[in-house]
Amino acid sequence: MDTSPVRGLRVVPVTNWGHAETMRFVRNTCRAGFAHDTAKIGRRAQRAWWQANRTRMVAALYYVGDAPAGYGLLRQSEDGRWWSSVAVLPRFGGIGFGRAITQHLVRQSPDGVVWAEARKDQPAACALHRADDWEVIGEDAERWHYRTRPDIGERRPWLEAGS
């Protein structure tokens, strides 16, 4: 995981249970905007998730100073696809951290392609996935379905070393 600064965010790879617990806090705070399961996750369920998925994921926490601002997660599904999940705490919303985290995260994909979904009633998530890095591959009544463009790994203009 690239740990260089991302637009003023400090990147900390998720490598242990404490990190997974911080992810749970962020996810529970932001759960209303998620494309799928929006139920609150308890400590026991997070532990089970961590045990089952820690070898099939690339994840990072993003901090402003010592405060967690959000997380980015790539998790490999049974069919081999890498799916993204990004959350930014409300106090850090609206200033570009979601885009910076997503752009940083997708460049960590082991095979260069990332899949995502965004609820149609979440305009910020939809706008983020309408960026140059993504293409719409379908939709259903509630969600847009996305995939990163084939040349994603070749473009890195957003990375601001030392910011």
N, C-alpha and C positions, 0 to 999 in steps of 0.2 A: 504494500500500500504506500503510495506516494504521500509523505507526511509534510511536504512543503506547505507554507502558508497559502490559504485560498481566500483571497479578498478579505483580509483581516481576520480570518478564522484560523484557529489552531486546530490541526488535524490529529486525532488520537485513534489509531487502529483499535478496533474492538477485539480484545484477545482474552478476556477473562470474565468471570461472573459479575464482578463489580461494574464493568462496562455494560454487560447485558442488562443489569438492573437500571443503569442510567438510560439505556435505550427504552426500557419499559416505561420509565417516568415520562420521557419525551413522547413516546407513542400514545400513552394513555391521555396525556394532555391534548394531543392533536388528533385523537381518534375520530372525531366527528367528520373530518374531511377525507378519511381514507376511502379508497375505491371498493374495498370489500369489508371484511369484518371490522365493525366499529365498536364492538363490546370492549369493556374495560378488561385488561389482562391482569390477573393476580400473580403473586410471587411464585406460586407452585406451577402455574401454567407457563410462566416465563422460564422457569428452571427446566421444564420438560422441553420447551421449544429450543432453548440453548443447547441442551444435551443432544437433541435430534438434528440440529442444523449447523452447529458451529464448524463442522468440517465442509459444509456446502455453501459457505457464504464468504463474502468480502464486505466488511462493514467498518465504518468509522464514526466517531463522535466528533462534533465540531464545536469548538469553544470560542467565546469572546472573553478574554482574560481567563478567570477560573469558572465562569458560568457556562453550563452547556447551552448551546444555541439550537442544536438539532442533531440529526443523524442521517446517514446515508447507508443503505444496505443493498447489496446484490445477493440474491439467494438463487441457487440453482434448483430448478424443478426436476421432477422425475424424468421429463423428456429431454433434459440437458440444457434447456433455455435458462438464461440469467435474467431474473426479474428484479426491477428496482423498487425500492421503497424509500421515500425521503420525507422527513418531518422537520419543521422549523417551529420552535416555540413562539407563541403569539407575540411576546414582547420583542422578538427579533424579526417579525414578519414585515413585508413590504419594502425591504431595503436591498433585495437581490441575493440574500443568502440561499434561498431555495434553488435559484438558478445556479449559483456558484457551487453548491453542494452537488447538485445533479450533474453538472458538467464535470466536476472532479470525479464523481463516482463512476460515471459511465466509462471513463478512460481507464478504470481499474478492471474492466471486464476481461476475464481470461480468454474469451474467444472473440472479443471485439464487437459483439452484438448484444444489446440490452433490450428487453421487452418491458412495457409499462402500460398501465391503464389509469385513466383519470375520470372521475365522475363529471358528467356534463354540468352539474350544478356547482362545480368548483372552478370558477373562471381562472383563478391564478394557476391552478394545476394544469388546466387545459392550455393556457397561454405558454406556460413553461415548456410543455411538450409540443408546441407548435413551432418551437425554435428551429434553427438550422440543423441541429443535431438529430432531429426526429422526423419520422414520416408516419402519417396516419395509415394504418393497415386495416381498419374496420371500426365498426361501432355497433352497439346494441341500444336498447331504449334508454339505458342509464349511463353508459360509459363509452368513451373513446378508447381505442386500442392503438398502441404505438410500438414502433421499433426504431432503434437508432439507424441512421443512414450508414451505408457500407463504408464510407471513408472517414468515419468518426475518429479512428485512431490516429489519423494523419493530421488532424487539426487541433491545436492547443493554444489559440490566441488568448484565451481567458486566463490562463495561468499567469499569475503575477508573482513571481519569485520575490520574496522579501517584503510583500505587502502586509 
